[in-house]
Amino acid sequence: MSRRRATVSLALDLCGVPAHLAAVRARFHASAPLRALGLLEVEEPERPFLTRSLRVPDRLAGHLLGDDTPDAALLGRLHPMPEPLPAGPAAEGFVRRLAARLHDGPLTVYLREQREGDGLAALASVLRAAGLDALCCSAPEDDVPELLREARLSGRAVVVSGLPDRPGPLVRALTAAMDVTVLLTDPRPYDPHWSPADPLVLDAPGRRAGGTAAWQAALGPDADGFDLATAVAPYRLGGDRIQRAAHAARALAAFDGGPVTADHVRLAARRQSASGLESHARRIRPAVDWRDLVLPEAPLVQLRELALRARHRDRVLGDWRLSAGGGRGRGVLGLFAGESGTGKTLSAEVVAADLGLDLYVVQLSSIVDKYVGETEKNLERIFTEADRTDAVLLFDEADAVFGKRSEVKDSHDRYANMESAYLLQRLESFDGIALLTTNLRANIDEAFTRRLDLVVDFPFPDAGQRLALWRHGLSHVPSADGIDPAPLARDFELAGGSIRSAVVTAAYLAAGRGDRVTAGDLLEGARREYRKAGRLVPGEGGW
């Protein structure tokens, strides 16, 4: 050998084949197996064909020498598959059938997931059942040849979770590899225009709320000290989110210097839930509980039932097959009706706290757009993010969009009715927890109220409830001895929100003097609330 580098001519001479045959030269074409599969590179294209240099890729040379380090081009792109977690009977049947299909030979599958991580969680179980290893890759569109070569060398499947914004080129390149098992998962429905070779298109089995067995497997003995089923009932985490939440719960418990508790698990689960809603709604992290509600018995019972429905909806609507069908979701929908300040938003916060979820407040008046179709687009973005998030969605000022549909007299009426019709359809397919508030129940279209699980009326507080609200507001405030808010509760007809504002005013007056709150401070706070509302103050004017 006197040549420093192998050439096409040398390779043909060593193989003993004539260089003038077209079929021989075609074996070095870019579409020929040697080059298409990444086994050989032909360099120096500017030189005559026979004098072009040949090079064996470093990854292939390393593999032949026993080195299985992945290609450098895939550095930072490959991720370990999540550990399979126990699933329900429906998911187990899906896993068993798809694993049997993979045993028959290479297959391309597209899984559409309803929530982020559901597809990857299902594929982890499928691959284990099929006895296959996989290369799990993110954003591989620039490195498809290297990814497929790695899969062929190692005998593993290719898993891509989350396709790019324009998935066509990537899907075409992957589906063209008929000798490699390719598993794709994404929330979008499969588009036949993406590739001429259609994969097997399936819906990923969703992870039902709770999933106690999966949480038990992830937490192990750390779950023995509290009621795990109740703690995780509202959460529908998929993929590796449960394991990551379990790891975070242990870290929180270690920081607190004690065992894992339900509060640690709930906080960790909330942090693993998608948070795209923050760009569309105001996030509230609940810091209240049932003791903060001063309400009559009837609405309290309904609020507790709302939390109960949220916890057991999968069992009742799914296992017991009481869903209405027709594409309807398993969401929980409630309407809170009452005057301003009667506790509607606070009640929503208490329900969210009881479920261990964040509360997202959507001001509907701010997303209604004067341009045709824009209101629906704004709402669709909110509903899409809410479907991916374990949270309670609160539509404040629901009258703005959920109001009664009117008789069509001009184009404005027609488009307003179209917005209402869209909302009716979207609410029926919603899988989350949505609460609506209104100051006047009569303003809400009956078509909406028929689709609600509960309608909770918040009455204006009577004298006894007002006294309880004054006392609750003062429970943590330094007050003068013998202070009695009973006269205020009797003489000032204020809602809970106004009573709280009056107590805050009184507290600032006392803080400014460096003293405790007195009866005079409370009286001044109550009078200011009356003046703000434009009402006659008892003891002033012509009262």
C-alpha positions in Angstrom: 0.0 0.0 0.0 1.7 3.2 -1.2 -1.4 5.4 -1.0 -2.0 7.6 2.0 -5.8 7.4 1.7 -8.2 4.9 0.3 -9.9 6.0 -3.0 -12.8 4.7 -5.1 -10.3 3.3 -7.5 -8.4 1.4 -4.8 -11.7 -0.1 -3.4 -12.7 -1.3 -6.8 -9.3 -2.8 -7.5 -9.3 -4.6 -4.1 -12.8 -6.0 -5.0 -11.6 -7.1 -8.4 -14.4 -5.3 -10.3 -14.0 -3.1 -13.4 -14.4 0.6 -12.8 -16.2 1.3 -16.1 -19.4 -0.6 -15.2 -22.3 1.7 -14.3 -23.7 -0.8 -11.7 -20.4 -0.8 -9.9 -20.0 2.9 -9.8 -23.6 3.2 -8.6 -22.7 1.5 -5.3 -20.9 4.7 -4.3 -23.9 6.9 -5.1 -25.4 8.9 -2.2 -28.6 6.8 -2.3 -26.8 3.5 -2.3 -26.9 1.5 1.0 -23.3 2.1 1.9 -23.7 5.8 2.0 -27.4 6.1 2.8 -27.0 4.0 5.9 -24.0 6.0 7.0 -21.4 3.2 6.6 -19.1 5.0 4.2 -18.3 8.6 3.3 -17.1 9.7 -0.1 -15.1 12.9 0.2 -13.5 15.5 -2.2 -16.5 15.7 -4.6 -14.5 18.2 -6.7 -12.0 15.5 -7.8 -12.6 12.9 -10.6 -14.8 10.1 -9.4 -12.1 7.3 -9.2 -9.7 9.6 -7.2 -12.2 10.6 -4.5 -11.2 9.7 -1.0 -13.2 7.1 1.1 -13.6 7.3 4.8 -15.2 5.0 7.4 -17.1 7.2 9.9 -15.5 7.4 13.3 -18.6 6.0 15.0 -18.6 2.9 12.8 -14.9 2.3 13.3 -15.4 2.6 17.1 -18.2 0.1 17.0 -16.1 -2.4 15.1 -13.4 -1.9 17.8 -15.9 -2.6 20.6 -16.7 1.0 21.6 -20.4 1.7 21.9 -20.2 5.4 22.8 -23.0 7.1 20.9 -22.2 9.4 18.0 -20.8 12.8 19.0 -23.5 14.5 16.9 -26.1 13.1 19.3 -24.4 14.5 22.4 -27.1 16.2 24.5 -29.9 14.9 22.3 -30.3 11.4 23.9 -32.3 11.0 27.1 -33.0 7.9 29.2 -36.5 6.5 28.9 -38.6 6.9 32.0 -39.1 3.9 34.2 -42.5 2.1 33.4 -45.1 2.7 36.1 -48.2 0.6 36.9 -51.2 1.5 34.8 -54.9 0.7 34.6 -56.5 -2.3 32.8 -57.1 -0.3 29.6 -53.5 0.9 29.4 -52.2 -2.6 30.1 -54.2 -4.0 27.2 -52.8 -1.3 24.9 -49.3 -2.1 26.1 -49.7 -5.8 25.5 -51.1 -5.5 22.0 -48.5 -3.0 20.8 -45.6 -5.0 22.3 -46.9 -8.1 20.5 -46.9 -6.1 17.2 -43.3 -5.0 17.8 -42.3 -8.6 18.2 -43.3 -9.2 14.6 -40.6 -6.8 13.2 -39.7 -3.2 12.7 -42.7 -0.8 12.9 -43.3 2.9 12.8 -45.9 4.2 15.3 -47.4 7.6 15.9 -49.0 8.1 19.4 -51.1 11.1 19.9 -51.1 12.1 23.6 -53.7 14.1 25.3 -51.4 15.3 28.0 -47.7 15.8 28.0 -45.8 12.7 29.0 -48.7 10.2 28.4 -47.2 8.9 25.1 -43.7 8.5 26.6 -45.1 6.7 29.6 -47.0 4.3 27.4 -43.9 3.7 25.2 -41.7 2.9 28.2 -44.1 0.1 29.2 -44.4 -1.1 25.6 -40.7 -1.3 25.1 -40.2 -3.2 28.4 -43.0 -5.7 27.5 -41.4 -6.2 24.1 -37.9 -6.6 25.5 -36.5 -3.7 23.4 -34.1 -0.9 24.3 -34.6 2.5 22.7 -32.8 5.7 21.9 -35.0 8.5 23.2 -34.1 11.7 21.3 -35.4 15.3 21.4 -35.3 17.6 18.4 -33.2 15.3 16.1 -34.2 16.8 12.8 -30.6 17.8 12.0 -29.1 14.5 13.0 -31.5 11.9 11.6 -28.8 9.9 9.7 -26.7 9.6 12.8 -29.7 8.7 14.9 -30.8 5.9 12.5 -27.2 4.6 12.2 -26.9 4.4 16.0 -30.2 2.5 16.2 -29.0 0.0 13.5 -25.6 -0.5 15.2 -27.1 -1.0 18.6 -30.3 -2.9 17.6 -32.5 -0.4 19.4 -35.7 1.4 18.6 -35.9 5.2 18.0 -38.3 7.2 20.3 -39.0 10.8 19.5 -41.2 12.7 22.0 -42.4 16.1 20.9 -42.1 16.9 17.2 -40.9 20.3 15.8 -43.3 23.0 14.7 -42.9 21.7 11.1 -42.7 17.9 11.6 -43.0 16.9 7.9 -39.2 16.6 7.0 -38.4 14.7 10.2 -41.4 12.3 9.9 -40.6 11.6 6.2 -36.9 10.8 7.1 -37.8 8.5 10.0 -40.7 6.7 8.3 -38.4 6.0 5.3 -36.3 3.7 7.6 -38.2 0.5 7.1 -35.6 -1.6 9.0 -35.8 0.4 12.3 -38.6 0.6 14.8 -39.5 4.3 15.1 -41.9 5.4 17.8 -43.2 9.0 17.7 -45.4 10.8 20.2 -46.9 14.3 20.1 -50.2 16.0 21.1 -51.1 17.0 17.5 -53.3 14.7 15.4 -51.3 13.0 12.7 -51.3 14.8 9.3 -51.0 12.5 6.2 -49.2 15.3 4.4 -46.2 14.8 6.8 -45.1 11.6 5.0 -46.1 9.4 2.1 -45.5 6.3 4.3 -48.1 6.5 7.0 -47.2 5.1 10.4 -49.5 3.1 12.7 -51.5 6.0 14.3 -52.8 5.4 17.8 -54.1 7.4 20.7 -51.9 7.1 23.8 -53.8 5.8 26.8 -54.3 8.7 29.2 -53.2 8.5 32.8 -56.3 8.7 35.0 -56.3 11.1 37.9 -54.8 9.7 41.0 -53.0 6.6 39.7 -52.2 5.5 43.2 -50.3 2.4 42.1 -47.9 4.5 40.1 -47.3 6.9 42.9 -46.9 4.0 45.4 -44.2 2.5 43.1 -42.4 5.8 42.8 -42.5 6.7 46.5 -42.1 3.2 47.9 -42.1 3.1 51.8 -42.1 6.9 51.9 -45.9 6.7 51.1 -46.8 4.8 54.2 -47.2 7.7 56.6 -50.3 9.4 55.0 -53.4 8.8 52.8 -51.6 8.6 49.4 -54.8 8.0 47.4 -56.5 11.2 48.7 -53.3 13.3 48.3 -52.7 12.4 44.6 -56.4 12.1 43.5 -56.5 15.4 41.6 -53.2 14.9 39.6 -52.9 13.4 36.1 -49.1 13.4 35.7 -47.7 11.3 32.9 -44.3 10.2 31.7 -41.6 10.5 34.2 -43.4 13.3 36.0 -44.6 11.1 38.8 -41.1 9.8 39.5 -39.7 13.4 39.3 -42.4 14.5 41.7 -41.6 11.7 44.1 -37.9 12.7 44.0 -38.9 16.3 44.7 -41.1 15.3 47.6 -38.2 13.4 49.2 -36.0 16.5 48.7 -38.6 18.8 50.3 -39.0 16.4 53.2 -35.2 16.2 53.7 -35.1 20.0 53.8 -37.8 20.1 56.4 -36.0 17.4 58.4 -38.9 14.9 58.6 -40.7 12.2 56.7 -42.5 12.7 53.4 -46.0 14.0 54.0 -49.1 14.6 51.9 -48.1 18.3 51.7 -44.7 17.5 50.3 -46.3 15.3 47.6 -48.9 17.8 46.6 -46.4 20.6 46.3 -44.0 18.5 44.3 -46.9 17.4 42.0 -48.0 21.0 41.4 -44.5 21.9 40.4 -44.4 19.1 37.8 -47.6 20.3 36.2 -47.3 22.3 33.0 -47.4 26.1 33.7 -48.3 27.6 30.3 -51.4 29.1 31.7 -49.4 31.9 33.4 -49.2 33.7 30.1 -53.0 33.7 29.8 -54.3 33.9 33.4 -53.3 35.2 36.9 -51.9 32.4 39.0 -52.9 32.2 42.7 -51.2 29.7 45.0 -53.8 29.0 47.6 -53.0 29.9 51.2 -56.5 29.4 52.7 -58.6 26.5 53.9 -62.2 25.7 54.8 -61.8 27.5 58.1 -61.5 30.8 56.2 -65.0 30.5 54.7 -67.9 32.0 56.6 -70.9 30.8 54.6 -74.3 29.2 55.3 -74.5 25.4 55.4 -76.0 25.0 51.9 -73.2 26.5 49.8 -70.6 24.9 52.0 -72.0 21.5 51.3 -72.0 22.2 47.6 -68.4 23.4 47.7 -67.3 20.2 49.4 -69.2 18.2 46.8 -67.4 20.1 44.1 -64.0 19.0 45.5 -65.4 15.4 45.9 -66.4 15.3 42.2 -63.0 16.5 41.2 -61.4 13.6 43.1 -63.6 10.8 41.9 -64.6 11.8 38.4 -62.5 9.1 36.7 -64.1 6.4 38.9 -67.7 7.7 38.4 -67.5 8.8 34.7 -64.9 6.2 33.6 -65.0 3.0 35.6 -68.8 3.2 36.3 -69.4 4.4 32.7 -71.6 7.3 33.6 -70.1 9.7 31.1 -72.7 11.2 28.8 -70.7 10.3 25.7 -70.7 12.3 22.5 -67.1 13.3 22.9 -67.7 14.9 26.3 -64.8 15.3 28.7 -64.5 14.4 32.3 -64.3 17.9 33.5 -65.9 19.4 36.6 -67.8 22.6 35.9 -69.4 24.9 38.5 -71.0 28.3 38.6 -70.7 30.7 41.6 -73.4 33.3 41.6 -73.7 36.1 44.1 -73.1 39.8 44.7 -69.7 41.2 44.7 -67.7 40.4 47.9 -69.8 37.5 49.0 -66.9 35.0 48.8 -67.0 33.6 45.3 -63.3 33.9 44.5 -62.2 33.0 48.0 -64.4 29.8 47.7 -62.6 28.9 44.5 -59.3 29.3 46.2 -60.4 27.1 49.1 -61.5 24.4 46.7 -58.2 24.6 44.9 -56.3 24.4 48.2 -58.3 21.4 49.3 -57.4 19.6 46.0 -53.8 20.7 46.3 -54.0 22.6 43.0 -53.1 26.1 41.9 -55.9 28.5 40.9 -55.7 30.4 37.6 -58.0 33.4 37.3 -59.1 34.4 33.8 -60.6 37.8 33.3 -63.0 37.0 30.5 -63.6 40.7 29.8 -59.9 41.0 28.9 -59.9 38.3 26.3 -63.1 39.3 24.4 -61.8 40.8 21.2 -63.7 43.1 18.8 -62.2 41.3 15.8 -64.2 38.3 14.5 -62.7 34.9 15.6 -60.1 36.4 18.0 -62.1 35.7 21.1 -62.4 32.0 20.2 -58.6 31.8 19.5 -57.9 33.4 22.9 -60.2 31.0 24.7 -58.8 28.0 22.8 -55.3 28.8 23.9 -56.5 28.9 27.5 -58.5 25.7 27.3 -55.6 23.9 25.6 -53.1 24.9 28.3 -55.7 24.1 31.0 -56.1 20.5 29.6 -52.4 20.0 30.1 -52.3 21.5 33.6 -53.5 20.2 36.9 -55.1 23.3 38.1 -58.5 25.0 38.9 -59.6 27.4 36.2 -61.7 30.4 37.4 -63.5 32.4 34.8 -64.2 35.7 36.5 -67.0 38.0 35.2 -68.4 35.1 33.2 -71.3 37.3 32.0 -68.9 38.7 29.4 -68.9 35.6 27.3 -71.4 33.2 28.9 -74.3 35.6 28.7 -77.6 34.9 27.1 -77.6 34.5 23.4 -79.7 37.2 21.6 -81.9 37.3 18.6 -79.8 37.9 15.5 -80.5 41.4 14.3 -77.1 42.3 12.8 -73.7 40.8 12.2 -72.5 41.6 15.7 -75.3 39.5 17.2 -74.4 36.6 14.9 -70.8 36.6 15.8 -71.5 37.0 19.5 -73.8 33.9 19.3 -71.0 32.1 17.5 -68.7 32.8 20.4 -71.3 31.4 22.8 -71.8 28.3 20.7 -68.0 27.7 20.6 -67.8 27.9 24.4 -70.7 25.5 24.8 -68.9 22.9 22.6 -65.5 23.5 24.3 -66.8 23.2 27.8 -68.4 19.8 26.9 -65.0 18.4 25.8 -63.0 20.0 28.7 -61.2 17.6 31.0 -60.2 20.0 33.7 -61.8 21.8 36.6 -63.5 25.1 35.6 -65.4 27.5 37.8 -67.4 30.5 36.6 -68.4 33.5 38.7 -71.2 36.0 38.0 -72.8 38.7 40.0 -76.2 37.9 38.5 -77.2 34.4 37.8 -80.0 35.5 35.5 -77.5 36.8 33.1 -76.1 33.3 32.3 -77.5 31.5 29.3 -79.6 28.4 30.3 -77.7 26.3 27.8 -74.6 26.9 29.9 -76.3 26.2 33.2 -77.6 22.8 31.9 -74.0 21.7 31.3 -72.8 22.7 34.8 -72.3 20.1 37.5 -73.2 22.5 40.3 -74.6 26.0 40.7 -73.6 27.5 44.1 -75.6 30.6 45.2 -73.7 33.0 47.6 -76.3 34.9 49.6 -75.6 38.3 51.0 -74.6 37.8 54.7 -77.2 38.4 57.4 -76.3 40.1 60.7 -75.2 36.8 62.3 -72.9 35.9 59.4 -71.6 39.5 59.3 -70.6 39.2 63.0 -68.8 36.0 62.2 -67.0 37.7 59.3 -65.9 40.6 61.5 -64.6 38.2 64.2 -62.8 36.1 61.6 -61.1 39.2 60.1 -59.9 40.3 63.6 -58.7 36.9 64.6 -55.0 37.7 63.9 -55.2 41.4 64.5 -54.0 43.0 67.8 -57.2 44.5 69.2 -58.1 46.6 72.2 -59.6 44.7 75.2 -63.3 44.2 75.1 -63.7 45.2 71.5 -67.1 44.1 70.2 -68.0 44.2 66.4 -71.6 43.3 67.1 -72.9 46.9 66.6 -71.1 47.1 63.3 -72.5 43.8 62.1 -76.0 45.1 63.0 -75.8 48.6 61.6 -73.5 48.2 58.5 -74.8 45.8 55.8 -71.5 44.9 54.3 -70.5 41.8 52.3 -67.5 39.7 53.3 -65.1 41.5 51.0 -66.1 44.9 52.3 -65.7 43.8 55.9 -62.2 42.6 55.2 -61.4 46.0 53.6 -62.8 47.7 56.7 -60.6 45.6 59.0 -57.6 46.4 56.8 -58.3 50.1 57.0 -58.7 49.9 60.8 -55.4 48.0 61.0 -53.5 50.7 59.1 -55.0 53.4 61.3 -53.8 51.5 64.4 -50.4 50.8 62.9 -49.9 54.4 62.1 -50.5 55.3 65.8 -48.3 52.4 67.0 -51.3 51.0 68.9 -53.9 48.2 68.8 -57.1 48.3 66.8 -59.9 50.0 68.6 -63.7 50.2 68.1 -63.3 53.6 66.6 -60.9 52.3 64.0 -63.4 49.6 63.0 -66.2 52.2 62.8 -64.1 54.4 60.6 -63.3 51.4 58.3 -66.9 50.5 58.0 -67.9 54.1 57.3 -65.3 54.3 54.5 -66.7 51.2 52.9 -70.2 52.8 52.9 -68.8 56.0 51.4 -67.0 54.1 48.6 -70.3 52.5 47.7 -72.0 55.8 47.7 -74.3 54.8 50.5 -75.6 56.9 53.4 -73.5 56.3 56.5 -75.4 55.5 59.7 -75.1 58.5 62.1 -74.2 60.9 59.3 -76.3 63.2 57.1 -80.0 62.4 57.1 -79.7 58.9 58.6 
